[in-house]
Amino acid sequence: MLAAWDDRYAEEVIALWNAEAVRDGYKELDAEGFRMAFTAHPYFDPGTAFVLLEEGTAAGFACGCTGSDLPLGDKAGYITCVVLSEEHQAAANYEVLLEALERRFAELGKTQAEVLFFNPMQLAWLIPGTPRHEHNNAPGVPAGSLLHQALLGRGYIERAKEQAMYLDLAGFAVPEDVRAKERAAAVKGYRTGVFAHGELENVQEMLAALGNPLWMKEIMQSEADGTPVVFAAKDGKAVGFAGPVIRQPSGRGYFAGIGVHPDHEGHGLGTLLFFKLCEAFRSIGTPYMSLYTGESNPAARIYEKAGFRTVKHFAVMRKELTYE
């Protein structure tokens, strides 16, 4: 039996989460953690959350979200999670829960279902092989998981693979060839580092040229509230960024992204920005960094050079909805 969300199911769903979602690496949740991740989240909609009941007990939980203010939000609904107890992990049960989410998205006027990092309902996962270091968000569905297989079976297209990467900052050091690259860039008039608030011009224009609305929002907010950001600059103008420099409560060095203005590519600024960012995190006592990037993204080579290793893979997925 499929039931709409009701808070009376919370205790059983938390137990389900801690028994099953953690198998895919997600961080366990207590009552407050579940409330913050789901029912108290600004994008939580009880109409887009479902519980699969077997003999009156929660055997499955599915949650999604929508929002016209989100990237792709005019046409996309986001699948946040689908979790089933071990004895109920049959394809038919995944079908029931995914069908419920898709129909709800269609009712709300959405034409596609997404498993994507734009989902604002972020779920932390534990990084394998570390002392419970965690990443704040899953960029897709864990590759090879039962849910991944169920999505493929239901017609979802795998649009990309994301690799999650990790660095223990205790052993981080800037190699001499990167120092040489910095000296060469300086001869051309480039500087990289954390600049004083308001020291650089052209920040907004530089971000606009990169064409990423999330970077625009986050870096401009960092500029407004004085949060440090690593910039590349020439003649007093910003030509690239990395950051912001935020040590999260978990100890993780937060990473929104890295970008260089198209007119200033080819000078090694991306590498310099990233190594300066790692230095900035280490200087404020950040124990580790984690990030994700597309498997074919050339930036992965920069991360590997800094000492990052790949620890997990995620699939970004989409299905076009055809409900009348």
Summary of the structure (lengths in Angstrom):
residues: 324
radius of gyration: 21.4
end to end distance: 24.1
largest distance: 72.8
contacts: 1043
relative contact order: 0.15
helix: 37%
strand: 29%
